[in-house]
Amino acid sequence: MVTRDVRPGDYATVGELVVDVCASIIPDLDGYADELRDVAGRIGAGVLVWVAEIDGALASTAGYVPGLGPYAEFSDPRGAGIRMLAVLPPGLSLFKYVYDVA
């Protein structure tokens, strides 16, 4: 497995991966799907977006929110968080667990 920063050429694929995984457990995404697809917008807001590849194929992605801003779901200025986590099977159980705990 190779982990790395997302590249501009990955944005569309990463956005669709996040939408597909989220839609598999959240039946009605409504307008949230557009936000999930907006990888460039997350990066522009200071979110660090990472991907993992297995044998050259995208396998997972996560956005690291390093502090306060539009993607922060916390109020502590020393806080950080993970957003838009998506993992393809068999790792999908991890995503469901994180969602259930949150």
N, C-alpha and C positions, 0 to 999 in steps of 0.2 A: 504494500500500500504506500502511496505517495501522498503527502499532505502539502498544500501550498496555498498561497493567496489566489483568489479568483482573478481571472484575466478577462479583459473586455470581451474577448471572443466566447467566453463561457456564460455571459450574462443571461442570454435567452434560455439556455439549457438549465442553468441553475434556477432561474425564476420558475420555469415549468416544473422542475423537480420539486420545488417547495410547494407549489400549488397542488401537484398530484398527490404528494404525501399528505398534506394537510386535508385535502378533500376526501382522502380515504378514511379519515376519522372525524372530520367536522363536515357533516353533510351539506350545509348551506353556507358557503363562504361569502356570498353576495359580493359587495364591492371590495372586500378584503383581498380577493384574488389579485386585483390590480396592484395593491400594495406589496403582496408577496412576490409578484413578478418583477418589481422595480428594484433590481439589484443596484443599478447605477445611483438611484436615489438614496439607498442605504449607505453606499460608499460616500456619496456627497455629504451625508449627514454625519460622517465620522465613524460609521460602523465598519469593522474589519470583517470581511467575508472570506472564509476559508472553504476549500474543497478537499475531498479525499478521492483519489482514483485507485481503482484496482485493475491491473492489467490495461491501463490506459483509458478505462471507462469511468465516468463520474459515478461515485458511489454514495457520497454524502456531502452535505454543506452545513455550515453554521455561521451565524453572524455574531460577532463579539462586540458588545456595546461597552466601550471603555469608560464611560462616565455619563453625566447628565446630558440630555439632548432629546430630540424628538422620538427616539426609539427606546429611551430609558423607561423601564417599568419599575423604577425605584426612585426614592427621593434623597438618599444619602449621597452627598457629593463625592464620597470615597468609594461608592458602589460601582459595580460592573454587572453585566448580564449577558446571557445568550439568547438570541432571537432567531427566528426562521431556521430552526434546526430541521433537517430532512435527511433521513437515512433510508436507503433502499434495502429490501429484504436480503439476507435474513436479519439485518440490523434494525428493521422496522419496529420490532418489539421495544427497543430502547426509546424510540420516539414516542410510542404510545405510553410508556411508563413515565417519561418526563412530562407529557401532557396531563396525565392523570394526577401526578403529584402536584403540578402547578395549579 
